[in-house]
Structure formats: structure tokens, C-alpha cells
């Protein structure tokens, strides 16, 4: 089944879960698409079974809080950042709810976390204006980049390069094998003082980068040349867009969907969210996606195209 405009328009909420008392700040699908795990401002970690469509278990990180939760390559381990006491990243075994390792180093809140798609490497960006490179097998930082402002960062689909968005105005591309030599490409964007970049994400073929902001737009750029291909915007109640296909969750609880090639808006989906949509992500293996406010919604298409 192909993800066409018509299929996208047909998506409807199949199930809503009300497991949280505060907003869900992040969620991530497992690499096999069978589970999704969420982190919330209520300090809980909720694991959902995507195939049975139900929550499996809830864990808590009450002392440190939990944000930016990410699966590693093992389906039973995750890494996440703290949003309370310190700025250490934690590596948790879901199997026995025990920490495997801690990754100290950042001196301010971690605002970006990206797991390599191919190995145990991950990168983190912090308000301390650094990006750190880590290996799950060692608590020691494997690499450190000092930047001129707040960073967002993400690996490309091959895990060979990563992109850093700096100060909401520049995209820098680094080769993982020689990142200490500095970026091999830098793209300067038009600075917009009305908003900040909140994330960037490569397309599955690695040719495009989608920049999300906390203002009224998303920006799609060419990953090789840095040219802006499309700017997606135009929802009424401006809220933080969440990159997906490209799509954006907005403060009115609706999901706005654009065609990445034409730049045209193809759908506005109403998930009856009670508050602003904080997260939106497609399942990597199945034709389904999830969206979250303080509730979690699973979506399915209602037609076969």
C-alpha cells in the first residue's frame, strides 16, 4: 500500500489512550514498529503494543523527569534526557527497569537526542551550546562540538553524517568519521526572530531535511545544496509544528499534512486532541501513525488505494 494523498486524507483515529496526567513530550516507535514508547511531563514512561493497540506497562522517572525518549537498536532499551535535577542522559533497560549507564557532560538542559540508525552511536544537543557524540557502551563522551547557539541535531538515514541546526539560522553537515575537522557543508538560512527551530529530520532517502519551528511554519530544504524547496504554513492557531511526512500538529489539536514534492496541503485531520499536539510520528513498518497531547492517539487509513 502506497502513501498517497488519498490514503493520507483517509486516516482516522482508531484508538485514544488517556494514560497521562500531563503532556506527552516525546514518543518513539521501536525499529520493528511493534511498540511505541512515550515520555511525559508527569514523569512517566508508557510502553504501548501497536499490534494489539493497548498500553503494556508504565515506568516512572520521578526523581529526574523524562524527555526525548529514544529506542536503541535493542527493543527493550531506551535512552532519554532529564528535565528535572540534572542534565545527564540515561540508558534504561525496560526489561528490569534498571539503568545500564549514565552519560554525564552537558551543563544545561538537553534539547536534542538522535540515535544512529546503524549502530550504538548517538548524539545530543544542549542549551550549553554543545553537541556531544556518545557510544552506548561507554559513559565517556566520544566527541564534543562547541557551537554559537542552541543546537538541534539528527543523523541521516545511513548513519554516516549528521546535521546540526545552530541558532535557528544555520544548518551544518558533519561526517561522523571526521567531525573534529568541522562541518563539510554549511547552509545559512534566513533568520526569523519570531521563532526558534525545534528539530530537524532527514527524509528516508537522505535527500531532504525538514526543519520544524515553534512558529507558524516548517521548512523543507535540499540536504545537498541547502536550497529551501518549500515552506509549509498556514494553520489558524499557530502552534509548534512536529515533523513527519511533512505534517504538523498545531495548537488547535488538528494535524496538517502537505505533499513534500508539490508543497500543497493535502489534508487537515482532526484527532479531537484536547490540547496542542506535541508529537507526531509515522510507524516505520506499518501504515499507521501516532499523535499526542496529554493523550496518545493511534491512526489508521480507512481506504486501500
KEGUBA-964302 format. One line per field, with one value per residue (C-alpha): residue in three letters; x, y, z. Coordinates in steps of 0.1 Angstrom, whole numbers. Example, Ala and Ser with C-alpha at 12.3 -4.5 7.8 and 13.67 -1.06 7.14 Angstrom:
<recs>
code = c(ALA/SER)
c1 = c(123/137)
c2 = c(-45/-11)
c3 = c(78/71)
</recs>
This chain:
<recs>
code = c(UNK/UNK/UNK/UNK/UNK/UNK/UNK/UNK/UNK/UNK/UNK/UNK/UNK/UNK/UNK/UNK/UNK/UNK/UNK/UNK/UNK/UNK/UNK/UNK/UNK/UNK/UNK/UNK/UNK/UNK/UNK/UNK/UNK/UNK/UNK/UNK/UNK/UNK/UNK/UNK/UNK/UNK/UNK/UNK/UNK/UNK/UNK/UNK/UNK/UNK/UNK/UNK/UNK/UNK/UNK/UNK/UNK/UNK/UNK/UNK/UNK/UNK/UNK/UNK/UNK/UNK/UNK/UNK/UNK/UNK/UNK/UNK/UNK/UNK/UNK/UNK/UNK/UNK/UNK/UNK/UNK/UNK/UNK/UNK/UNK/UNK/UNK/UNK/UNK/UNK/UNK/UNK/UNK/UNK/UNK/UNK/UNK/UNK/UNK/UNK/UNK/UNK/UNK/UNK/UNK/UNK/UNK/UNK/UNK/UNK/UNK/UNK/UNK/UNK/UNK/UNK/UNK/UNK/UNK/UNK/UNK/UNK/UNK/UNK/UNK/UNK/UNK/UNK/UNK/UNK/UNK/UNK/UNK/UNK/UNK/UNK/UNK/UNK/UNK/UNK/UNK/UNK/UNK/UNK/UNK/UNK/UNK/UNK/UNK/UNK/UNK/UNK/UNK/UNK/UNK/UNK/UNK/UNK/UNK/UNK/UNK/UNK/UNK/UNK/UNK/UNK/UNK/UNK/UNK/UNK/UNK/UNK/UNK/UNK/UNK/UNK/UNK/UNK/UNK/UNK/UNK/UNK/UNK/UNK/UNK/UNK/UNK/UNK/UNK/UNK/UNK/UNK/UNK/UNK/UNK/UNK/UNK/UNK/UNK/UNK/UNK/UNK/UNK/UNK/UNK/UNK/UNK/UNK/UNK/UNK/UNK/UNK/UNK/UNK/UNK/UNK/UNK/UNK/UNK/UNK/UNK/UNK/UNK/UNK/UNK/UNK/UNK/UNK/UNK/UNK/UNK/UNK/UNK/UNK/UNK/UNK/UNK/UNK/UNK/UNK/UNK/UNK/UNK/UNK/UNK/UNK/UNK/UNK/UNK/UNK/UNK/UNK/UNK/UNK/UNK/UNK/UNK/UNK/UNK/UNK/UNK/UNK/UNK/UNK/UNK/UNK/UNK/UNK/UNK/UNK/UNK/UNK/UNK/UNK/UNK/UNK/UNK/UNK/UNK/UNK/UNK/UNK/UNK/UNK/UNK/UNK/UNK/UNK/UNK/UNK/UNK/UNK/UNK/UNK/UNK/UNK/UNK/UNK/UNK/UNK/UNK/UNK/UNK/UNK/UNK)
c1 = c(0/14/12/-7/-26/-59/-47/-34/-68/-85/-66/-89/-82/-85/-78/-72/-52/-55/-26/-10/-19/4/16/34/67/81/75/93/84/106/127/103/73/56/58/58/72/63/78/57/59/42/75/60/73/44/50/23/17/10/-4/-28/-35/-31/-7/16/34/42/75/84/114/101/135/150/119/119/121/133/129/145/147/182/186/175/137/140/163/159/179/163/172/163/140/144/175/205/214/227/214/202/203/174/166/129/131/141/136/173/198/225/246/247/261/271/287/261/258/224/192/194/171/180/188/193/202/223/202/230/250/253/263/240/243/229/225/221/214/250/257/274/267/282/288/283/286/261/290/309/299/326/318/333/333/324/314/312/286/275/240/212/216/192/207/199/215/210/193/227/242/273/266/246/231/232/209/225/209/178/197/223/225/259/266/293/309/308/343/359/336/365/376/344/314/319/289/272/239/228/190/171/168/133/134/98/105/131/140/128/141/154/148/161/138/141/162/185/180/158/159/127/132/105/99/79/64/39/59/80/108/119/155/177/202/230/227/207/182/147/123/91/79/48/25/-10/-28/-50/-39/-1/15/47/49/61/79/65/57/57/30/24/4/-10/-24/-60/-54/-55/-29/-20/-4/14/28/66/70/43/43/5/-15/-34/-53/-63/-70/-90/-79/-101/-70/-78/-47/-18/-3/32/44/36/54/48/53/85/70/32/7/-2/9/5/-1/0/-11/-16/-35/-20/-39/-33/-43/-52/-62/-98/-92/-69/-55)
c2 = c(0/34/65/87/119/100/75/103/121/88/85/84/79/42/44/70/63/85/72/106/134/159/164/137/155/128/93/68/37/6/-2/-32/-10/-33/-10/28/43/77/102/127/157/137/117/85/62/43/14/6/-25/-13/-46/-52/-14/-12/0/-27/-11/21/30/62/85/107/120/131/135/122/138/130/92/71/34/20/-10/-34/-33/-34/-5/33/65/97/131/146/176/179/176/173/172/136/113/79/44/23/-14/-18/-55/-50/-12/-7/19/4/35/73/98/130/160/186/215/227/211/186/197/172/135/113/76/64/42/17/13/22/58/87/125/150/188/211/247/247/253/219/188/156/123/91/54/33/11/39/66/89/115/104/138/174/203/239/260/296/290/265/233/208/177/145/116/109/75/59/70/84/121/142/176/204/233/262/293/288/302/277/240/224/189/167/135/112/98/132/156/170/187/207/207/198/219/250/264/298/303/335/342/347/363/354/317/291/258/229/200/187/154/138/122/84/88/113/140/164/179/191/219/223/255/268/294/290/271/241/244/217/221/202/182/186/223/238/254/260/238/245/265/249/270/284/269/292/288/288/260/241/220/185/170/139/135/166/172/194/192/225/242/236/198/192/176/195/174/186/168/172/172/197/217/216/210/177/172/186/157/162/138/155/163/182/203/213/184/179/148/132/102/76/39/28/-6/-3/20/39/69/83/118/130/159/145/117/93/86/58/65/41/46/39/31/10/30)
c3 = c(0/-10/10/-15/-9/-9/17/39/37/48/81/112/149/157/194/221/253/284/304/313/336/318/283/264/255/232/218/196/177/181/149/142/145/171/201/208/240/254/279/297/319/346/349/334/306/289/266/240/219/184/171/200/204/241/268/281/311/328/344/363/364/392/405/372/350/314/279/244/248/221/214/209/185/211/215/253/260/257/262/275/288/322/327/364/386/362/325/324/297/310/294/307/304/301/309/346/349/357/344/323/321/326/302/321/305/295/318/307/295/266/238/210/210/179/178/149/126/121/154/191/185/194/195/219/217/247/257/269/231/225/206/221/204/225/223/244/255/272/297/283/256/223/207/215/193/206/187/186/198/207/186/171/155/137/119/82/73/66/99/81/86/110/106/132/132/150/165/143/113/101/91/93/80/97/86/116/108/108/126/146/113/113/91/54/44/60/48/60/63/65/102/116/151/157/162/171/154/175/154/121/103/72/46/43/12/28/1/21/56/73/98/125/144/173/150/122/96/86/61/37/23/-1/20/-6/-16/13/-10/5/-15/3/34/49/70/73/102/122/158/154/174/173/142/145/115/100/63/62/87/116/148/158/189/177/181/143/120/89/60/30/-1/1/-37/-47/-14/-15/16/12/44/78/102/134/161/187/208/240/238/214/196/210/190/157/141/115/123/105/94/94/77/109/128/163/177/212/235/270/253/228/195/170/134/106/69/61/23/3/-26)
</recs>
